[in-house]
Amino acid sequence: MTITHHLSEPLVMAYAAGTLPEAFSLVVATHISLCDECRARLGAHEALGGAILDAVLDAKDAAAPASLAPDSLAATIARIKAMDRTPPTPPRPPRTGLFPAPLRDYAGDGPEAVKWRRVGGGVRQAILPTGRGATVRLLHIPAGSSVPDHGHRGTELTLVLQGAFRDDSARFGPGDLEIADQSVEHTPVAEAGPDCICLAATDAPLRFNALLPRIAQRFLRI
């Protein structure tokens, strides 16, 4: 898998800091599980955040040293020994379907486990349960089909899991992430070959140009 479209630096930083909505975090985590480059960038941000936290705690401890109970050392050693006796956590089963590990917790192993809903033009979607602030859905777009021309009122993250699509800006294949904001207006078209399956998160409704998609938008929660 060759990935050419990656996470932006602000997204990596926000994910490392834990400030993204759950829907966006799911897309980011799924991309990171597929992308060595973004996983390394995340590790660098987490290491930096840890170093800053350590420095803050060290400064706080130096300013106000904490007192310890007489039995602190013995209690700590006892806890360590108890941890040594704890059975190791069994490893996660290897990937058996299309969906990476972060997504499997929400949607199962692959498309066959998803409860799809038709949205028109052969396109299907499945909205996944997440917290407030943004929504996330799986999209199944038949090869050669397109998503209606639309713009954005906020940010949309679209991660390709299978197949590929093109729009006016570029081609997006498996593992690629498209980041669209209010400046982007496009008509994504699925390429010939395997049907295109994407994971897409939005923090505001899309802005469709045609009348029918605008009418259906309220009922489909797009």
Secondary structure, 3 states (H helix, E strand, C coil): CCCCCCCCHHHHHHHHHCCCCHHHHHHHHHHHHHCHHHHHHHHHHHHHHHHHHHHHHHHHHHHCCCCCCCCHHHHHHHHHHHHHCCCCCCCCCCCCCCCCHHHHHHHCCCHHHCCCEEEECCEEEEEECCCCCCEEEEEEECCCCECCCEEECCCEEEEEEECCEECCCCEECCCCEEEECCCCCECCEECCCCCEEEEEEECCCEEECCHHHHHHHHHHCC
